[in-house]
Amino acid sequence: MPEGAKPIGAGAATMALAGAAVGIGHVSSSSITFVARNPSLAKQSFGYAIPGFALTEATASSASTMASSIPFVFR
């Protein structure tokens, strides 16, 4: 593998972290909007928001792991 491809691959994997940040912001804003419209369902809404946070954090975690392992795997 060419030496210049390692940083490009690591940078491409790191771009997923930006997508995860956008996803977390979207889940948060949707949750706040829902609670503002239906305050009586706040606890139920929080229960629905937690899996959304977990999935976006899992994406960020796997992308971070991939980005940090690319330079070491491809020598």
C-alpha positions as CSV (number, residue, x, y, z in Angstrom):
1,M,0.0,0.0,0.0
2,P,1.4,3.4,-0.9
3,E,2.5,5.5,2.1
4,G,0.2,8.4,1.1
5,A,-2.9,6.3,1.3
6,K,-2.6,5.7,5.1
7,P,-3.4,9.3,6.1
8,I,-6.1,9.6,3.5
9,G,-7.8,6.4,4.9
10,A,-7.4,7.6,8.5
11,G,-8.9,11.0,7.5
12,A,-11.8,9.4,5.7
13,A,-12.6,7.2,8.7
14,T,-12.3,10.3,11.0
15,M,-15.0,12.1,8.9
16,A,-17.5,9.6,10.4
17,L,-17.0,11.4,13.7
18,A,-18.5,14.5,12.2
19,G,-21.5,12.5,11.1
20,A,-21.9,11.1,14.6
21,A,-21.8,14.6,16.0
22,V,-24.5,15.7,13.6
23,G,-26.6,12.6,14.6
24,I,-26.3,13.4,18.3
25,G,-27.3,16.9,17.7
26,H,-30.3,15.8,15.7
27,V,-31.4,13.3,18.3
28,S,-31.1,16.0,21.0
29,S,-33.0,18.6,19.1
30,S,-35.8,16.2,18.2
31,S,-36.1,15.1,21.8
32,I,-36.3,18.8,23.0
33,T,-38.9,19.6,20.4
34,F,-41.0,16.6,21.3
35,V,-40.9,17.4,25.1
36,A,-41.7,21.0,24.3
37,R,-44.8,19.9,22.4
38,N,-45.9,17.1,24.8
39,P,-44.5,17.7,28.3
40,S,-46.5,14.9,29.8
41,L,-44.6,12.3,27.7
42,A,-41.2,13.5,28.7
43,K,-40.1,10.2,30.4
44,Q,-41.3,8.1,27.4
45,S,-39.5,10.4,25.0
46,F,-36.3,10.0,27.0
47,G,-36.6,6.3,26.8
48,Y,-36.8,6.6,23.0
49,A,-33.9,9.0,22.7
50,I,-31.4,6.8,24.6
51,P,-31.1,4.1,21.8
52,G,-30.6,7.0,19.3
53,F,-27.7,8.3,21.4
54,A,-26.3,4.8,21.8
55,L,-26.3,4.1,18.1
56,T,-24.6,7.3,17.2
57,E,-22.0,6.9,19.9
58,A,-21.4,3.3,18.6
59,T,-20.8,4.8,15.2
60,A,-18.4,7.3,16.6
61,S,-16.5,4.7,18.6
62,S,-16.1,2.3,15.7
63,A,-15.0,5.1,13.4
64,S,-12.5,6.3,16.0
65,T,-11.1,2.8,16.4
66,M,-10.8,2.4,12.6
67,A,-9.1,5.7,12.2
68,S,-6.5,5.0,14.8
69,S,-5.8,1.4,13.6
70,I,-5.3,2.1,9.9
71,P,-1.7,3.4,10.2
72,F,-0.7,0.4,12.3
73,V,-2.5,-2.3,10.3
74,F,-1.3,-1.3,6.9
75,R,2.5,-1.2,7.2
